[in-house]
C-alpha cells in the first residue's frame, strides 16, 4: 500500500503545511509531528508536550534524498555510516555544519537528530508532506509514550489536528540515538 496516497495521510500532510500538530505511528511508539520550517508550530508542539525547548527534536524522513542537503557537508565515511543504517530505526545526531536546520528544531545543539524511517506510514506521511517532519513521542513530558491511538487521545484529547491511521512497528523501544561524530550511544534501543 502506498500510504502517501491515503486520503487521511494527505489530509494530515496538508494540516502540517497549515501549522498544525498531528499524531502518527512510528517504529515503536506513536509520534507527534509538525513542519520543521514553522517556528510557531514547533513551539505549539513543545507546549503541548510540556517539553523543554533546549532538548531539540528529531527530524524524520521517508528516504535519504529528503535529507541529502544535510548530509552533503559530511565526510564520505560519515555519509556511508548513515546510508548503511537507513532506512531503519536508528536516529543519528548529525553535525549541522552549514546551519541549515533552525534552532527551534535543534534546541541548544549544533547537531540535528535525523532518522530515515522504514515505517510505511511515516514514509507515506513524509512523501505526502514533501520532506522531513519533526518527530517526538506522543506523550506529555514524564508520561509513558503512547503505543495505541486511544493512548494518544487520552494524553491530548482534541488538541491535535489529526491522528493518522496505522499502528506502531515491531520495535519494543524507541529508536537508538547515536552521535555520528563520536559514535557514542545517547539513547539505547
RAVEN-V955696 format. One record per pair of residues at least 6 apart in sequence whose ideal C-beta (glycine too) atoms are under 7 Angstrom apart, sorted by the first residue. I is the first residue (numbers start at 1). J is the second residue. Records with the same first field share a line. If there is no record, write none. Layout:
I: J / J
//
This chain:
2: 124
3: 9 / 120 / 121 / 123 / 124
4: 124 / 127 / 128
6: 124 / 165
8: 164 / 165
9: 124 / 125 / 128 / 164
10: 128
11: 162
12: 22 / 24 / 125 / 162 / 164
13: 125 / 128 / 129
15: 22 / 161 / 162
16: 22 / 33 / 34 / 35 / 129 / 133
17: 35
19: 35 / 38 / 40 / 41
20: 41 / 161
21: 32 / 34 / 41 / 44 / 45 / 48 / 160 / 161
22: 33 / 160 / 161 / 162 / 164
23: 30 / 31 / 32 / 138 / 152 / 160 / 163 / 164
24: 31 / 33 / 121 / 122 / 125 / 164 / 166
25: 119 / 121 / 166 / 167 / 168
26: 117 / 119 / 122 / 135 / 168 / 169
27: 89 / 117 / 119 / 169 / 171 / 175
28: 168 / 169 / 171 / 172 / 173 / 174 / 175
29: 137 / 138 / 145 / 146 / 147 / 168 / 174
30: 138 / 145 / 146 / 147 / 152 / 168
31: 135 / 136 / 137 / 138
32: 45 / 49 / 136 / 138
33: 133 / 134 / 135
34: 41 / 42 / 45 / 133 / 134
35: 41 / 133
36: 59 / 105 / 132 / 133 / 134
39: 102 / 104
42: 104 / 105 / 134
43: 104
45: 134 / 136
46: 53
48: 156 / 159
49: 136 / 140 / 141
50: 140 / 141
51: 136 / 141
53: 107
54: 107 / 108
55: 107
56: 105 / 106 / 107 / 108 / 109 / 113
57: 105 / 113 / 134 / 135 / 136
58: 91 / 113 / 115 / 135 / 136
59: 105 / 112 / 113 / 114 / 132 / 134 / 135
60: 115 / 117 / 122 / 126 / 132 / 133 / 135
61: 67 / 116 / 126 / 132
62: 123 / 126 / 127
63: 87 / 116
64: 83 / 86 / 116
66: 126 / 131 / 132
67: 114 / 116 / 132
69: 100
70: 94 / 96 / 100 / 112 / 114
71: 79 / 82
73: 97 / 98
78: 180
81: 180
82: 92
86: 116
87: 116 / 117 / 118
88: 118
89: 118 / 171 / 175 / 189
90: 115 / 175 / 176 / 178
91: 113 / 114 / 115 / 175 / 176 / 177
92: 114 / 178 / 180
93: 111 / 113 / 177 / 179 / 180 / 186
94: 111 / 112 / 114 / 180
95: 110 / 111 / 180 / 181
96: 106 / 110 / 111 / 112
101: 112
105: 112 / 134
106: 112
113: 177
115: 175
117: 123
119: 169
121: 164 / 166
125: 133 / 164
126: 132 / 133
137: 145 / 174
138: 145 / 146 / 152 / 155
139: 145 / 146 / 155
140: 155
143: 155
145: 174
146: 152 / 155
147: 168
149: 163
152: 163
173: 189
175: 189
176: 185 / 187 / 188 / 189
177: 186 / 187
178: 184 / 185 / 186
179: 186
//
